[in-house]
Amino acid sequence: MLWKYHKVPILFFILSCVLYIWFAYGIMRADALPLIGIYVTLFILTFQIIKRQLDFRLLIVFSVVVRILFLSATPNLSQDFYRFIWDGRMIMEGFNPYLYTPDSFILNGKFPIAQAQTLYNGMGALSASHFTNYPPINQLCFTIAAYFSSKSILGAVIVMRLLIIAADIGTIYFGKKLLKALNMPVHRIFWYSLNPFIIIELTGNLHFEGVMIFFFIWSLYLLQINKLKWAAFILACSVSVKLIPLMLLPLFYNYFKRADTSKISYSKLIMFYTVIGLSLIAFFLPFFSMEFIDNYSKTVGLWFGNFEFNASIYYLARAIGYSITGYNEIAIIGKVLPIIAILIILSFSFIKKHMQLPQLITSMLLVLTCYLFLSTTVHPWYIATLIICGIFTNYKFPLVWSLVIILSYLAYTNASNTENLWIISLEYIIVFAVFIWEVLLKKSLSVKDLKLD
């Protein structure tokens, strides 16, 4: 019966499975043409599957199956997982991972964990020379992997992948409930769960944005049903996986305005922030020391002042700096751009009105987008939060970005991993064009139409 009425989408799904297996086990990030060809084809097939509005349970099965296909695959687009395993095993051996760099052991001929040299070689010189920047609940995930697989890298990969798959299933569950509570089509959740970008970057390449997003969506659902204390605690869990939601906290200021008087409910606002703050302190407390604060703040700061990859506005500012001074002015530009991002966040927090959850999520989407536009480093998995926020709005630019961001991997097709700025320009021309059309021009046109009426 299922085959009779859903023959075409099932065939699309089977073909997708074949392509995912090829991608997971037969492609390296230097394989430019197969990489982009398979990726784009998967997007086309996924679009054809989702637009047919199949049974919700069937699409859940599809979402889980394609993730399981990656179960025993070694991540092929990122080497970060080696550092994840290193940190987890360090904790299991009684070390505080925030106080030691891998270099501090290996360069002194010390091997504190199993397969230390292999993990060190795999993570690369950049990761090995810096302190870890992964928050406590993320470290807990690494530790769980180390507990169940203390001597096998593949075993640890499988454990971490199962955690991310479980988180995605949780995101589908709470995402559906939140969409239903907001009177939005519940099938929108599959633009996240079946998105090839999400499947490849999170499940495939073991980026824990998937776990962060699970807690984030769970928190928003609790907020919608007015369970504020639990919403605050779960949001703190999200921050303790990845720090990104931390920048969204000022946006809640206007959310706690009463609809009838437009006055802030300061008691609820203070309670909300207090629960988040105390929860974060509790999560970080086992690792706390003055040395930890120094190491962690320096490591996080490096991403703004030293690293650059797949940027947009920053690359334009860098080019202007080169033309004026003849030098890369990242030290200056990397300090100015975060200030601009902070001003944008504050403007959304205290000027823009968003007393209902859909408006709040829209503000979150736009704030995170502006932050990434201004960032010096935009790794592909950074935009995962945009995808999940986008399904609760009418904006499609996050989905477009999730398609074209594969172009950033073309930097790895040459021995020096040098970016081709023409390719980066193509990516951002497409993204900015859709963003400007949806966020600025369509809104402007609709206002003019209303005035004409």
Beta strands, then each sheet from edge to edge (+ up, - down):
end
